[in-house]
Structures are given as C-alpha cells and as structure tokens.
Amino acid sequence: MKKLKLVIVLITMVGSSLYGQQDVHFSQFYSSPLTLNPANAGVFDGDLRAIMNYRSQWGSITKAYSTMAASVDMPVLKRMKGGMFGLGVNFLKDDAGDSKMSTLNYALSLAYHLDISGGHSNHFLSLGFQGGMIQRSMNYGSLTWNDQWNGAEFDQGVSTVDQLGGNSVNALDLSTGLHWYYAPTDDNRYFAGFSLSHVNSPNVGFNEDSPLIKKYTVHGGADIGISGGSYGLMPNFVIVKQGANQYIDFGGEVKVFLQEKTKFTNYRNQMYVAFGPYLRWGDAMYVVAKFNWNGITAAVSYDFNLSELTAVSNGNGGFEVMLGYKMDLGANPTRGHSVRFN
C-alpha cells in the first residue's frame, strides 16, 4: 500500500511541477566543489584537497537511492605572476531504485585563477572547464512486468529486455564555470560562482536520442569571523535550474573554535565544530553538523521532507556524510603563491 501511495504521489508531482531530467545533488552542495563548479578546482588554502561524499535517501518508502562522489584537486604553477592554475579529478556514482538505474560520471577539471588584487593575493576571478564521460545503465532483472504475471506469481523467466532494447549508454560530458573569491582579512572570506553543466547536451537515451538538459547553477557563501575570530558564520546558497526542474538551497552554520592554530609556526592545530540549518525551498529542511581538526573534516546532515512526498515518507528524507582532508606541505607563508582560499 505504501508503494502504491508513492507511485500516486510521484505521478502527481510529475504532473504538476517536475518534468524531464534532473541531476543528482547533495544537501551539502558546498562540500562537493567539483560537481558544483569546475572553476572550484584548486580553490582552497593548502596544497591538496581530497573529499568523499555519500548520500542515501527514500529508504523508508522504497529501495534506498544512494549517491557517492569523490574528488581530488590541487593548485598548480603557484609561482606564476598574476595568478595560478587549479587541477582536479572527480568521480560520481548514483544508483536509483529496484532497477539500479545507475549514473556514473568521471571527469577532469582545469581552472585558471586570475589575481585581481594588484599583487595582494586575496582577490581572485576564476574560469574553469570540465570534461569527462557519463555512463548510464539499468538492470532489468529485478523488475517485474504485466506480461510476466501467470495468474499466481511473476515468472522471471519471461524476458522483456528484448522489448526494452539497450541497457547502457556512454557519452562525452562537458561543463564550464566562473568563480569569484575575496578575502579582505584572514578571518573573512566571500565567494560566489556560476556554472553551466552538460554544455554539449550529451545523448543519454538507451533506445532513442535523449539529450541531457543543460544545468545552470548559481552559488555563493562566506566564512565570517566574529568575536575576534573565536566564532564564525558560514552562510551558503545554491540556485539550480535544469529544464523545468529547479531547486533553491540556503542556510548556514555557526562555527565555534575549540583550538586556534598558531600563526606562522603552526605549533597548535586548528580545531572547530559547526552546526546549522538549511532549507531546500518547497522540499526539505536539513541540519548540518561538522567537525574539523588539522585539515581533516567530517560532516553529517539529515533531510526532513516537507513536500507532498511526506504522505508516504513520514517526513523522512536523506542521510548524508562528508569526509575531507586538506594537505599543507609547509607552513612558510612566503613559499610559492600565498593565497588565502578556504
């Protein structure tokens, strides 16, 4: 009965406001930088950044939808006059429902960060490009069909794959983006960006042409120190439009430093906790909790559904976890290009 209600609710939603294709997304969108904007490659304070994301949702009403992502990026050619480059690789895999409708994406990102601060290395404008492959596949073996019903049970021996056609497709996928970053002080950073995904509208149809709809993303945020840097505010927002589908997420976290790092010597390692609410307009509310120590970050979040799907989900949404690490090969502030990315 619950699955029947789910089908009715989804049909209603599709008929009213959701049409066509929609990419997977993370509630902690700002913690998956290369899926958000290729111009984010190398935009951080350090020499190497590695991030893993995992999301599971709708497990209470059907087979859970799961999404995994991983990325590694770094600034390169930091001694260039007037800017530097950023290089990154990312991987994403999404499995949806009983059919295990799978989307696999792996890509390389390249960005150039132009120093527009007049040599102060605290104000940058970035342009990024991303290219890779997208693969979609489906497992028909776990699905049942009307012509498999023999009056008593579903006969899985009756094949329907020939009727449905192919079960996988591969295509080249291209994206681009712009990013702005400004750090007037060591305790204050502001950033915003725009990205265009699926520039070439790759064909992802199994049996006929089905161009992937271009996705437009606007995002921004800040890291604002207060009370002499002992506390901080980290607001973030994202606006995404892909065909008729769109969503808006906004919110923020309060950051409390348990231990501040020693400037210049790095004798003490930085440690802080952060917690805060976010809202996905018209869909869900979620909370994020984060812990950071010496470049290692762990964060968890949970979505509480507020949409029409609440009728069958009982308000349950998605669970998400992020693990990240930033490596700094030296504490000398004069080594290379001393940027203050966050």
For each residue, the residues with C-beta under 8 A, 3 or more apart:
1: 4 5
2: 5 6 61 312
3: 6 7 61 62
4: 1 7 8
5: 1 2 8 9 311 312
6: 2 3 9 10 61 62 309 312
7: 3 4 10 11
8: 4 5 11 12
9: 5 6 12 13 308 309 311 312
10: 6 7 13 14 309
11: 7 8 14 15
12: 8 9 15 16 308
13: 9 10 16 17 18 307 308 309
14: 10 11 18 19
15: 11 12
16: 12 13
17: 13 244
18: 13 14 22 244 245
19: 14 243 244 245
20: 213 242 243 244 245
21: 204 212 213 242 243 245
22: 18 242 243 245
23: 197 215 242
24: 55 67 92 94 103
25: 29 240 247
26: 29 31 32 35 53 55 67 69 320
27: 55 249 278 280 284 286 288 301 303 318 320
28: 31 32 53 288 299 301 320 322
29: 25 26 32 36 219 236 238 249
30: 33 36 219 221 236 238
31: 26 28 51 53 299 322 324
32: 26 28 29 35 36 51 53 69 71 322
33: 30 36 37 40 41 43 49 51 71 73 88
34: 37 38 40 41 71 73 88 89 90 107 109 130
35: 26 32 69 71 90 92
36: 29 30 32 33 40 193 195 217 219 238
37: 33 34 40 128 177 178 179 193 194 195 217 219
38: 34 41 88 109 110 111 128 129 130 175 176 177 195
39: 43 111 126 127 128 176 177 178 179 193 195
40: 33 34 36 37 43 73 86 88 109 111 126 128 177 179 193
41: 33 34 38 73 86 87 88 109 110 111 128
42: 73 74 75 76 84 85 86 87 88 111 113 341
43: 33 39 40 86 111 113 124 126 179 181 191 341
44: 49 73 75 326 341 342
45: 326 328 339 340 341 342
46: 49 295 326 327 328
47: 74 75 327 328 329
48: 72 73 74 326 327
49: 33 44 46 71 72 73 74 324 325 326 327
50: 70 71 72 324 325
51: 31 32 33 69 70 71 72 322 323 324 325
52: 68 69 70 322 323 324
53: 26 28 31 32 67 68 69 70 320 321 322
54: 66 67 68 69 320 321 322
55: 24 26 27 66 67 68 318 319 320
56: 59 64 65 66 67 318 319 320
57: 64 65 303 317 318 319
58: 61 62 64 65 313 317 318
59: 56 62 63 64 316
60: 313 314 316
61: 2 3 6 58 309 312 313 316
62: 3 6 58 59 97 98
63: 59 97 98
64: 56 57 58 59
65: 56 57 58 94 95 96 97
66: 54 55 56 94 95
67: 24 26 53 54 55 56 92 93 94 95
68: 52 53 54 55 92 93 94
69: 26 32 35 51 52 53 54 90 91 92 93
70: 50 51 52 53 90 91
71: 32 33 34 35 49 50 51 88 89 90 91
72: 48 49 50 51 88 89 90
73: 33 34 40 41 42 44 48 49 86 87 88 89 90 109
74: 42 47 48 49 86 87 88
75: 42 44 47 78 84 85 86 113 337 339 341
76: 42 84 85 86 87
77: 80 84 85
78: 75 84 336 337 339
79: 84 336 337
80: 77 83 84 85 337
81:
82: 114 115
83: 80 112 113 114 115 124
84: 42 75 76 77 78 79 80 112 113 337 339
85: 42 75 76 77 80 110 111 112 113
86: 40 41 42 43 73 74 75 76 109 110 111 112 113 126 128
87: 41 42 73 74 76 108 109 110 111
88: 33 34 38 40 41 42 71 72 73 74 108 109 110 111
89: 34 71 72 73 106 107 108 109
90: 34 35 69 70 71 72 73 105 106 107 109
91: 69 70 71 105 106
92: 24 35 67 68 69 103 104 105 106
93: 67 68 69 102 103 104 105
94: 24 65 66 67 68 102 103
95: 65 66 67 100 101 102
96: 65 99 100 101 102 103
97: 62 63 65 100 101
98: 62 63 142 143
99: 96 138 139 140 142 143
100: 95 96 97 138 139 142
101: 95 96 97 136 137 138
102: 93 94 95 96 135 136 137 138 139
103: 24 92 93 94 96 134 135 136
104: 92 93 134 135 136 137
105: 90 91 92 93 132 133 134 135 173
106: 89 90 91 92 132 133
107: 34 89 90 130 131 132 133 173 175
108: 87 88 89 130 131 132
109: 34 38 40 41 73 86 87 88 89 90 128 129 130
110: 38 41 85 86 87 88 128 129 130
111: 38 39 40 41 42 43 85 86 87 88 126 127 128 129 179
112: 83 84 85 86 126 127 128
113: 42 43 75 83 84 85 86 124 125 126 181 339
114: 82 83 124 125 126 127
115: 82 83 119 121 123 124
116: 123 124 125
117: 120 121 122 123 124
118:
119: 115
120: 117 123
121: 115 117 337 338 339 340
122: 117 182 183 184 339 340
123: 115 116 117 120 181 182 183
124: 43 83 113 114 115 116 117 179 180 181 182 339 341
125: 113 114 116 178 179 180 181
126: 39 40 43 86 111 112 113 114 178 179 180 181 193
127: 39 111 112 114 176 177 178 179
128: 37 38 39 40 41 86 109 110 111 112 176 177 178 179 195
129: 38 109 110 111 174 175 176
130: 34 38 107 108 109 110 174 175 176 177
131: 107 108 172 173 174 175
132: 105 106 107 108 172 173
133: 105 106 107 170 171 172 173
134: 103 104 105 170 171 172 173 202 204 212
135: 102 103 104 105 168 169 170 171
136: 101 102 103 104 168 169 204 206
137: 101 102 104 167 168 169
138: 99 100 101 102 167 168 206
139: 99 100 102 142 143 167
140: 99 143 160 161 164 167
141: 156
142: 98 99 100 139
143: 98 99 139 140 160
144: 148 149 154 156
145: 148 154 158 160
146: 149
147: 158 160
148: 144 145 154 155 156 158 160
149: 144 146 153 154 155
150: 153 154 155
151:
152:
153: 149 150
154: 144 145 148 149 150
155: 148 149 150 158
156: 141 144 148
157:
158: 145 147 148 155
159: 162
160: 140 143 145 147 148 163 164
161: 140 164 167
162: 159 165
163: 160
164: 140 160 161 167 206 207
165: 162 206 207
166: 169 206 207
167: 137 138 139 140 161 164 206
168: 135 136 137 138 206
169: 135 136 137 166 203 204 205 206
170: 133 134 135
171: 133 134 135 202 203 204 212
172: 131 132 133 134 200 202
173: 105 107 131 132 133 134 197 198 200 202 212
174: 129 130 131 198 199 200
175: 38 107 129 130 131 195 196 197 198 199
176: 38 39 127 128 129 130 195 196 199
177: 37 38 39 40 127 128 130 193 194 195 196 217
178: 37 39 125 126 127 128 193 194 195
179: 37 39 40 43 111 124 125 126 127 128 191 192 193
180: 124 125 126 191 192 193
181: 43 113 123 124 125 126 189 190 191 341
182: 122 123 124 189 190 191
183: 122 123 186 188 189 190 340 341 342
184: 122 188
185: 188 225
186: 183 225 229 340
187: 224 225 229 232
188: 183 184 185 222 223 224 225
189: 181 182 183 222 223 224 340 341 342
190: 181 182 183 220 221 222
191: 43 179 180 181 182 220 221 222 342
192: 179 180 218 219 220 221
193: 36 37 39 40 126 177 178 179 180 217 218 219 220
194: 37 177 178 216 217 218 219
195: 36 37 38 39 128 175 176 177 178 216 217 219
196: 175 176 177 199 214 215 216 217
197: 23 173 175 214 215 216 217
198: 173 174 175 201 202 212 213 214 215
199: 174 175 176 196 214
200: 172 173 174
201: 198 211 212 213 214
202: 134 171 172 173 198 211 212
203: 169 171 209 210 211 212
204: 21 134 136 169 171 210 211 212
205: 169 208 209 210
206: 136 138 164 165 166 167 168 169 210
207: 164 165 166
208: 205
209: 203 205
210: 203 204 205 206
211: 201 202 203 204
212: 21 134 171 173 198 201 202 203 204
213: 20 21 198 201 242 243
214: 196 197 198 199 201 242
215: 23 196 197 198 240 241 242
216: 194 195 196 197 240 241 242
217: 36 37 177 193 194 195 196 197 238 239 240
218: 192 193 194 238 239 240
219: 29 30 36 37 192 193 194 195 236 237 238 239
220: 190 191 192 193 236 237
221: 30 190 191 192 234 235 236 237
222: 188 189 190 191 233 234 235
223: 188 189 232 233 234 255 342
224: 187 188 189 232 233 234 235
225: 185 186 187 188 228 229 231 232
226: 229 230 231 232 233
227: 230 231
228: 225
229: 186 187 225 226 232 257 260
230: 226 227 256 257 260
231: 225 226 227 254 255 256 257
232: 187 223 224 225 226 229 254 255 257 272 274
233: 222 223 224 226 252 253 254 255
234: 221 222 223 224 252 253 254 255 274 276
235: 221 222 224 250 251 252
236: 29 30 219 220 221 249 250 251 252 278
237: 219 220 221 248 249 250 251
238: 29 30 36 217 218 219 248 249 250
239: 217 218 219 246 247 248
240: 25 215 216 217 218 246 247 248
241: 215 216 245 246
242: 20 21 22 23 213 214 215 216 245 246
243: 19 20 21 22 213
244: 17 18 19 20
245: 18 19 20 21 22 241 242
246: 239 240 241 242
247: 25 239 240 280 281 282 283
248: 237 238 239 240 280 281
249: 27 29 236 237 238 278 279 280 281
250: 235 236 237 238 278 279 281
251: 235 236 237 276 277 278 279 288
252: 233 234 235 236 276 277 278
253: 233 234 274 275 276 288 290
254: 231 232 233 234 274 275 276
255: 223 231 232 233 234 272 273 274
256: 230 231 272 273 274
257: 229 230 231 232 260 270 271 272
258: 271 272 273
259: 268 269 270 271 272
260: 229 230 257 268 270
261: 266 268 269 270
262: 265 266 267 268
263:
264: 331 333
265: 262 331
266: 261 262 269 331
267: 262
268: 259 260 261 262
269: 259 261 266 293 294
270: 257 259 260 261 292 293 294
271: 257 258 259 292 293 294
272: 232 255 256 257 258 259 291 292
273: 255 256 258 289 290 291 292
274: 232 234 253 254 255 256 288 289 290 291 292
275: 253 254 287 288 289 290
276: 234 251 252 253 254 287 288
277: 251 252 285 286 287 288
278: 27 236 249 250 251 252 285 286 287 288 301
279: 249 250 251 284 285 286
280: 27 247 248 249 283 284 285 286 303
281: 247 248 249 250
282: 247 306 307
283: 247 280 305 306 307
284: 27 279 280 303 304 305 306 307 317 318
285: 277 278 279 280 303 304 306
286: 27 277 278 279 280 301 302 303 304 317 318
287: 275 276 277 278 301 302
288: 27 28 251 253 274 275 276 277 278 299 300 301
289: 273 274 275 299 300 301
290: 253 273 274 275 297 298 299
291: 272 273 274 297 298 299
292: 270 271 272 273 274 295 296 297 298
293: 269 270 271 296
294: 269 270 271
295: 46 292 325 326 327 328
296: 292 293 324 325
297: 290 291 292 322 323 324 325 326
298: 290 291 292 321 322 323 324
299: 28 31 288 289 290 291 321 322 324
300: 288 289 319 320 321 322
301: 27 28 278 286 287 288 289 319 320 321
302: 286 287 317 318 319 320
303: 27 57 280 284 285 286 317 318 319 320
304: 284 285 286 315 316 317
305: 283 284 309 310 313 315 316 317
306: 282 283 284 285 310 315
307: 13 282 283 284 310
308: 9 12 13 311
309: 6 9 10 13 61 305 312 313
310: 305 306 307 313 314 315
311: 5 9 308
312: 2 5 6 9 61 309
313: 58 60 61 305 309 310 316 317
314: 60 310
315: 304 305 306 310
316: 59 60 61 304 305 313
317: 57 58 284 286 302 303 304 305 313
318: 27 55 56 57 58 284 286 302 303
319: 55 56 57 300 301 302 303
320: 26 27 28 53 54 55 56 300 301 302 303
321: 53 54 298 299 300 301
322: 28 31 32 51 52 53 54 297 298 299 300
323: 51 52 297 298
324: 31 49 50 51 52 296 297 298 299
325: 49 50 51 295 296 297
326: 44 45 46 48 49 295 297
327: 46 47 48 49 295
328: 45 46 47 295 331
329: 47
330: 335
331: 264 265 266 328
332: 335
333: 264 338
334: 338
335: 330 332 338
336: 78 79
337: 75 78 79 80 84 121
338: 121 333 334 335
339: 45 75 78 84 113 121 122 124
340: 45 121 122 183 186 189
341: 42 43 44 45 75 124 181 183 189
342: 44 45 183 189 191 223
